[in-house]
Amino acid sequence: MERKSITRQSLKKYGEFLYQEEKSEATVEKYVREIRMLSDFVEGAKLSKKKVLEYREHLVKRYQPKTVNTKLSALNSYLQFSGLKYCMVKLLKIQRQAFIDEEKELSEEEYRKLLEAAWNQRNLRLYHVILTICSTGIRVSELQFITVEALKTGKVQIHLKGKDRTILLPKKLIRKLRKYIQNYGIRKGPVFQTRTGNPLDRSNICHEMKRICEEAGVDPGKVFPHNLRHLFARCFYAVERNLALLADILGHSSIETTRIYVAEGIRTHERILQKMRLIV
């Protein structure tokens, strides 16, 4: 079996392949970065199944299982692209957790505190971004599809990575966003724009969210856009306990992913155990 080393040229070709596969720019950068880390580990040696297995053990000692699997997915993708399928390794088997760590999840009360802090600081763009993500469950990368035109129909057509889905905008949110674009003179294109008219990106949003944490009295460690999406999922499931429908709304290809979003908190799990009264 032919063995190959990781080279600058092979990394460049792999990056071009990922772009052709319509992977996002962030995903391409992440996957290429993971292969560079592998390259550093093997120190220029040619890849073999033994080396890859050693690298997996190296990762296991340093990262959480989910993180290890993410890294291995990138690794396997590169190996398959490079014609080294025989070097691919299995992902770690992770038992689905029955409950979540509430210390890492954003509560409804904290969400409202963030909204209040953004409003008090007159950062109305951030206020409406937070409001929009949490009331629709949309991904931060999908905000660009919420346009002035979409507000007229009440529907957002999302097309990313070869997948299409439709998001319905709550009427109350539409009224708020219409008032927002009217005040800021936004007549076409994305509702959330930079000063130059480009769609607002993830880094802008994350940075601004961290800045309001102190006034809101919320731990910055749990304040990022994806936690707003988690909060939407939990609130939706509490009202409408339909996991399949929620998966469609969130754009998940697997219901197992959706289950993670709606897992009960540790305190709720403890109350269930107490009600069972099996300890006498």
C-alpha positions as a Markdown table, in Angstrom:
| # | Residue | x | y | z |
|---|---|---|---|---|
| 1 | Met | 0.0 | 0.0 | 0.0 |
| 2 | Glu | 1.3 | 3.4 | -1.0 |
| 3 | Arg | 2.1 | 5.8 | 1.9 |
| 4 | Lys | 2.0 | 9.5 | 1.6 |
| 5 | Ser | 3.2 | 12.5 | 3.6 |
| 6 | Ile | 1.2 | 15.6 | 4.3 |
| 7 | Thr | 2.5 | 18.4 | 2.1 |
| 8 | Arg | 1.6 | 22.0 | 1.4 |
| 9 | Gln | 0.5 | 21.0 | -2.0 |
| 10 | Ser | -1.8 | 18.2 | -0.7 |
| 11 | Leu | -3.3 | 20.6 | 1.9 |
| 12 | Lys | -4.0 | 23.1 | -0.8 |
| 13 | Lys | -5.6 | 20.5 | -3.0 |
| 14 | Tyr | -7.7 | 19.3 | -0.1 |
| 15 | Gly | -8.9 | 22.8 | 0.7 |
| 16 | Glu | -9.9 | 23.3 | -3.0 |
| 17 | Phe | -11.7 | 20.0 | -2.8 |
| 18 | Leu | -13.7 | 21.1 | 0.3 |
| 19 | Tyr | -14.7 | 24.3 | -1.4 |
| 20 | Gln | -15.9 | 22.3 | -4.5 |
| 21 | Glu | -18.0 | 20.2 | -2.0 |
| 22 | Glu | -19.6 | 23.5 | -1.0 |
| 23 | Lys | -18.3 | 23.4 | 2.6 |
| 24 | Ser | -18.4 | 26.8 | 4.3 |
| 25 | Glu | -15.2 | 28.9 | 4.6 |
| 26 | Ala | -15.1 | 28.3 | 8.3 |
| 27 | Thr | -15.4 | 24.5 | 7.8 |
| 28 | Val | -12.6 | 24.5 | 5.2 |
| 29 | Glu | -10.3 | 26.4 | 7.5 |
| 30 | Lys | -11.1 | 24.2 | 10.4 |
| 31 | Tyr | -10.5 | 20.9 | 8.5 |
| 32 | Val | -7.3 | 22.1 | 7.0 |
| 33 | Arg | -6.1 | 23.3 | 10.5 |
| 34 | Glu | -6.8 | 19.8 | 11.9 |
| 35 | Ile | -4.7 | 18.2 | 9.2 |
| 36 | Arg | -1.8 | 20.6 | 9.9 |
| 37 | Met | -2.0 | 19.5 | 13.6 |
| 38 | Leu | -1.8 | 15.9 | 12.4 |
| 39 | Ser | 1.2 | 16.8 | 10.2 |
| 40 | Asp | 3.0 | 18.3 | 13.3 |
| 41 | Phe | 2.3 | 15.2 | 15.2 |
| 42 | Val | 3.8 | 12.8 | 12.6 |
| 43 | Glu | 6.7 | 15.2 | 12.0 |
| 44 | Gly | 6.8 | 14.8 | 8.3 |
| 45 | Ala | 6.6 | 11.0 | 8.3 |
| 46 | Lys | 4.5 | 9.2 | 5.8 |
| 47 | Leu | 1.0 | 8.3 | 7.1 |
| 48 | Ser | 0.2 | 4.8 | 8.2 |
| 49 | Lys | -2.7 | 3.2 | 10.1 |
| 50 | Lys | -0.3 | 2.9 | 13.1 |
| 51 | Lys | 0.5 | 6.6 | 13.1 |
| 52 | Val | -3.1 | 7.6 | 12.8 |
| 53 | Leu | -4.1 | 5.3 | 15.7 |
| 54 | Glu | -1.3 | 6.8 | 17.8 |
| 55 | Tyr | -2.7 | 10.3 | 16.9 |
| 56 | Arg | -6.1 | 9.2 | 18.0 |
| 57 | Glu | -4.7 | 8.2 | 21.4 |
| 58 | His | -2.9 | 11.5 | 21.6 |
| 59 | Leu | -6.2 | 13.3 | 21.1 |
| 60 | Val | -8.1 | 11.2 | 23.6 |
| 61 | Lys | -5.6 | 12.2 | 26.3 |
| 62 | Arg | -6.1 | 15.9 | 25.6 |
| 63 | Tyr | -9.7 | 16.6 | 24.5 |
| 64 | Gln | -13.3 | 15.7 | 25.4 |
| 65 | Pro | -14.8 | 12.8 | 23.4 |
| 66 | Lys | -17.0 | 15.0 | 21.2 |
| 67 | Thr | -14.0 | 17.2 | 20.3 |
| 68 | Val | -12.0 | 14.1 | 19.5 |
| 69 | Asn | -14.7 | 12.9 | 17.1 |
| 70 | Thr | -14.9 | 16.3 | 15.4 |
| 71 | Lys | -11.1 | 16.1 | 14.8 |
| 72 | Leu | -11.2 | 12.5 | 13.6 |
| 73 | Ser | -14.0 | 13.4 | 11.1 |
| 74 | Ala | -11.7 | 16.0 | 9.5 |
| 75 | Leu | -8.9 | 13.5 | 9.6 |
| 76 | Asn | -10.9 | 10.7 | 7.9 |
| 77 | Ser | -12.1 | 13.2 | 5.3 |
| 78 | Tyr | -8.6 | 14.0 | 4.4 |
| 79 | Leu | -7.4 | 10.4 | 4.3 |
| 80 | Gln | -10.3 | 9.4 | 2.0 |
| 81 | Phe | -9.5 | 12.3 | -0.3 |
| 82 | Ser | -5.9 | 11.3 | -0.4 |
| 83 | Gly | -6.5 | 7.7 | -1.3 |
| 84 | Leu | -5.6 | 6.5 | 2.1 |
| 85 | Lys | -8.9 | 5.0 | 3.1 |
| 86 | Tyr | -7.1 | 2.1 | 4.7 |
| 87 | Cys | -5.7 | 4.5 | 7.3 |
| 88 | Met | -9.1 | 5.8 | 8.4 |
| 89 | Val | -10.0 | 5.2 | 12.1 |
| 90 | Lys | -13.3 | 4.7 | 13.9 |
| 91 | Leu | -14.8 | 7.5 | 16.0 |
| 92 | Leu | -15.2 | 7.2 | 19.7 |
| 93 | Lys | -18.5 | 5.6 | 20.9 |
| 94 | Ile | -20.3 | 8.2 | 23.0 |
| 95 | Gln | -23.4 | 7.2 | 24.9 |
| 96 | Arg | -26.1 | 9.9 | 24.5 |
| 97 | Gln | -26.3 | 11.9 | 27.7 |
| 98 | Ala | -29.7 | 11.9 | 29.4 |
| 99 | Phe | -29.4 | 15.4 | 30.8 |
| 100 | Ile | -27.4 | 18.5 | 30.1 |
| 101 | Asp | -25.1 | 20.7 | 32.2 |
| 102 | Glu | -27.3 | 23.6 | 33.1 |
| 103 | Glu | -24.3 | 25.7 | 34.0 |
| 104 | Lys | -23.4 | 25.9 | 30.3 |
| 105 | Glu | -27.0 | 26.6 | 29.0 |
| 106 | Leu | -28.6 | 30.0 | 28.8 |
| 107 | Ser | -31.8 | 30.4 | 30.8 |
| 108 | Glu | -34.9 | 32.4 | 29.8 |
| 109 | Glu | -34.1 | 34.9 | 32.5 |
| 110 | Glu | -30.6 | 35.4 | 31.3 |
| 111 | Tyr | -31.8 | 35.8 | 27.8 |
| 112 | Arg | -34.1 | 38.6 | 28.9 |
| 113 | Lys | -31.2 | 40.2 | 30.8 |
| 114 | Leu | -29.1 | 40.2 | 27.6 |
| 115 | Leu | -31.9 | 41.9 | 25.7 |
| 116 | Glu | -32.3 | 44.5 | 28.4 |
| 117 | Ala | -28.6 | 45.2 | 28.5 |
| 118 | Ala | -28.4 | 45.6 | 24.7 |
| 119 | Trp | -31.4 | 47.9 | 24.8 |
| 120 | Asn | -29.9 | 50.0 | 27.6 |
| 121 | Gln | -26.6 | 50.4 | 25.7 |
| 122 | Arg | -28.6 | 51.5 | 22.7 |
| 123 | Asn | -27.2 | 48.7 | 20.6 |
| 124 | Leu | -30.4 | 48.1 | 18.8 |
| 125 | Arg | -28.9 | 46.0 | 16.1 |
| 126 | Leu | -27.6 | 43.5 | 18.7 |
| 127 | Tyr | -30.9 | 43.6 | 20.5 |
| 128 | His | -32.8 | 42.6 | 17.4 |
| 129 | Val | -30.2 | 40.0 | 16.4 |
| 130 | Ile | -30.6 | 38.3 | 19.8 |
| 131 | Leu | -34.3 | 38.5 | 19.6 |
| 132 | Thr | -34.4 | 37.1 | 16.1 |
| 133 | Ile | -32.1 | 34.1 | 16.7 |
| 134 | Cys | -33.9 | 33.1 | 19.9 |
| 135 | Ser | -37.4 | 33.5 | 18.5 |
| 136 | Thr | -36.8 | 31.6 | 15.3 |
| 137 | Gly | -34.0 | 29.1 | 16.2 |
| 138 | Ile | -32.0 | 30.2 | 13.2 |
| 139 | Arg | -28.3 | 29.6 | 12.9 |
| 140 | Val | -26.1 | 32.7 | 13.2 |
| 141 | Ser | -24.7 | 31.9 | 9.7 |
| 142 | Glu | -28.3 | 32.0 | 8.4 |
| 143 | Leu | -29.1 | 35.6 | 9.5 |
| 144 | Gln | -28.1 | 36.8 | 6.1 |
| 145 | Phe | -31.2 | 35.2 | 4.7 |
| 146 | Ile | -33.5 | 37.4 | 6.8 |
| 147 | Thr | -33.9 | 40.2 | 4.4 |
| 148 | Val | -36.1 | 43.2 | 3.9 |
| 149 | Glu | -37.9 | 41.2 | 1.2 |
| 150 | Ala | -38.4 | 38.3 | 3.5 |
| 151 | Leu | -40.2 | 40.5 | 6.0 |
| 152 | Lys | -42.8 | 41.2 | 3.3 |
| 153 | Thr | -43.7 | 37.5 | 3.0 |
| 154 | Gly | -43.1 | 36.4 | 6.6 |
| 155 | Lys | -41.0 | 33.5 | 5.3 |
| 156 | Val | -37.2 | 33.1 | 5.1 |
| 157 | Gln | -35.9 | 30.8 | 2.4 |
| 158 | Ile | -32.5 | 29.4 | 3.6 |
| 159 | His | -30.1 | 27.8 | 1.1 |
| 160 | Leu | -26.8 | 26.6 | 2.6 |
| 161 | Lys | -24.5 | 23.6 | 1.8 |
| 162 | Gly | -26.9 | 22.3 | -0.8 |
| 163 | Lys | -29.9 | 22.2 | 1.6 |
| 164 | Asp | -33.1 | 24.3 | 1.6 |
| 165 | Arg | -35.6 | 25.0 | 4.2 |
| 166 | Thr | -38.2 | 27.6 | 5.1 |
| 167 | Ile | -38.4 | 29.5 | 8.4 |
| 168 | Leu | -41.6 | 31.3 | 9.4 |
| 169 | Leu | -41.1 | 34.6 | 11.2 |
| 170 | Pro | -43.4 | 35.4 | 14.1 |
| 171 | Lys | -45.7 | 38.3 | 13.4 |
| 172 | Lys | -44.5 | 40.2 | 16.5 |
| 173 | Leu | -40.9 | 39.8 | 15.3 |
| 174 | Ile | -41.8 | 41.1 | 11.8 |
| 175 | Arg | -43.3 | 44.2 | 13.3 |
| 176 | Lys | -40.2 | 44.9 | 15.4 |
| 177 | Leu | -37.8 | 44.3 | 12.5 |
| 178 | Arg | -39.9 | 46.5 | 10.2 |
| 179 | Lys | -39.6 | 49.3 | 12.7 |
| 180 | Tyr | -35.9 | 48.6 | 13.0 |
| 181 | Ile | -35.1 | 48.8 | 9.3 |
| 182 | Gln | -37.3 | 51.9 | 9.0 |
| 183 | Asn | -35.3 | 53.7 | 11.7 |
| 184 | Tyr | -32.0 | 52.7 | 10.1 |
| 185 | Gly | -33.0 | 53.3 | 6.5 |
| 186 | Ile | -32.4 | 49.8 | 5.4 |
| 187 | Arg | -34.5 | 49.4 | 2.2 |
| 188 | Lys | -33.2 | 46.1 | 0.7 |
| 189 | Gly | -30.9 | 43.2 | 1.4 |
| 190 | Pro | -30.1 | 41.7 | 4.8 |
| 191 | Val | -31.8 | 43.2 | 7.8 |
| 192 | Phe | -28.6 | 42.9 | 9.8 |
| 193 | Gln | -25.8 | 44.8 | 8.0 |
| 194 | Thr | -22.4 | 46.3 | 8.7 |
| 195 | Arg | -21.9 | 50.0 | 8.0 |
| 196 | Thr | -20.7 | 49.1 | 4.5 |
| 197 | Gly | -23.9 | 47.1 | 3.8 |
| 198 | Asn | -22.4 | 43.7 | 4.1 |
| 199 | Pro | -24.2 | 40.9 | 6.1 |
| 200 | Leu | -23.3 | 40.9 | 9.7 |
| 201 | Asp | -20.9 | 38.0 | 10.5 |
| 202 | Arg | -20.4 | 35.6 | 13.4 |
| 203 | Ser | -17.4 | 37.5 | 14.8 |
| 204 | Asn | -19.2 | 40.8 | 15.0 |
| 205 | Ile | -22.1 | 39.2 | 16.8 |
| 206 | Cys | -20.0 | 37.2 | 19.3 |
| 207 | His | -17.9 | 40.2 | 20.2 |
| 208 | Glu | -20.8 | 42.4 | 20.8 |
| 209 | Met | -22.6 | 39.8 | 22.9 |
| 210 | Lys | -19.6 | 39.4 | 25.2 |
| 211 | Arg | -19.5 | 43.2 | 25.7 |
| 212 | Ile | -22.9 | 43.3 | 27.3 |
| 213 | Cys | -22.4 | 40.4 | 29.7 |
| 214 | Glu | -21.1 | 42.5 | 32.6 |
| 215 | Glu | -24.1 | 44.8 | 32.6 |
| 216 | Ala | -26.5 | 41.9 | 32.1 |
| 217 | Gly | -24.9 | 40.0 | 35.0 |
| 218 | Val | -24.6 | 36.9 | 32.8 |
| 219 | Asp | -21.6 | 34.5 | 32.7 |
| 220 | Pro | -19.7 | 35.3 | 29.4 |
| 221 | Gly | -18.9 | 31.6 | 29.1 |
| 222 | Lys | -22.5 | 30.7 | 28.2 |
| 223 | Val | -23.1 | 33.8 | 26.0 |
| 224 | Phe | -22.8 | 33.0 | 22.3 |
| 225 | Pro | -25.3 | 32.7 | 19.4 |
| 226 | His | -25.7 | 29.0 | 19.4 |
| 227 | Asn | -26.9 | 29.0 | 23.0 |
| 228 | Leu | -29.8 | 31.2 | 21.9 |
| 229 | Arg | -30.7 | 28.4 | 19.4 |
| 230 | His | -30.6 | 25.9 | 22.2 |
| 231 | Leu | -33.0 | 28.0 | 24.2 |
| 232 | Phe | -35.4 | 28.3 | 21.3 |
| 233 | Ala | -35.3 | 24.4 | 21.0 |
| 234 | Arg | -36.0 | 23.9 | 24.7 |
| 235 | Cys | -38.9 | 26.4 | 24.8 |
| 236 | Phe | -40.4 | 25.0 | 21.6 |
| 237 | Tyr | -40.3 | 21.4 | 22.8 |
| 238 | Ala | -41.8 | 22.4 | 26.2 |
| 239 | Val | -44.9 | 23.7 | 24.2 |
| 240 | Glu | -45.0 | 21.3 | 21.3 |
| 241 | Arg | -43.3 | 18.0 | 22.2 |
| 242 | Asn | -42.8 | 17.0 | 18.6 |
| 243 | Leu | -39.1 | 16.1 | 18.1 |
| 244 | Ala | -39.4 | 15.5 | 14.3 |
| 245 | Leu | -41.0 | 18.8 | 13.7 |
| 246 | Leu | -38.4 | 20.6 | 15.8 |
| 247 | Ala | -35.6 | 18.8 | 13.8 |
| 248 | Asp | -37.1 | 20.2 | 10.6 |
| 249 | Ile | -37.3 | 23.7 | 12.0 |
| 250 | Leu | -33.7 | 23.6 | 13.2 |
| 251 | Gly | -32.5 | 22.1 | 10.0 |
| 252 | His | -31.1 | 18.9 | 11.6 |
| 253 | Ser | -30.6 | 15.9 | 9.3 |
| 254 | Ser | -30.7 | 13.7 | 12.4 |
| 255 | Ile | -33.2 | 13.7 | 15.2 |
| 256 | Glu | -30.4 | 12.5 | 17.5 |
| 257 | Thr | -28.8 | 15.9 | 17.2 |
| 258 | Thr | -32.1 | 17.5 | 18.2 |
| 259 | Arg | -32.4 | 15.3 | 21.2 |
| 260 | Ile | -29.2 | 16.9 | 22.6 |
| 261 | Tyr | -30.8 | 20.3 | 22.3 |
| 262 | Val | -33.9 | 19.4 | 24.4 |
| 263 | Ala | -32.2 | 17.2 | 27.0 |
| 264 | Glu | -33.5 | 17.8 | 30.5 |
| 265 | Gly | -31.3 | 19.8 | 33.0 |
| 266 | Ile | -29.5 | 18.1 | 35.8 |
| 267 | Arg | -31.8 | 19.6 | 38.5 |
| 268 | Thr | -34.9 | 18.3 | 36.6 |
| 269 | His | -33.3 | 14.9 | 36.4 |
| 270 | Glu | -32.6 | 15.0 | 40.1 |
| 271 | Arg | -36.3 | 15.8 | 40.8 |
| 272 | Ile | -37.4 | 12.8 | 38.8 |
| 273 | Leu | -35.1 | 10.5 | 40.7 |
| 274 | Gln | -36.5 | 11.9 | 44.0 |
| 275 | Lys | -40.1 | 11.3 | 42.9 |
| 276 | Met | -39.3 | 7.7 | 42.2 |
| 277 | Arg | -38.7 | 7.1 | 45.9 |
| 278 | Leu | -36.6 | 4.0 | 45.4 |
| 279 | Ile | -34.2 | 4.8 | 48.2 |
| 280 | Val | -35.7 | 3.7 | 51.5 |
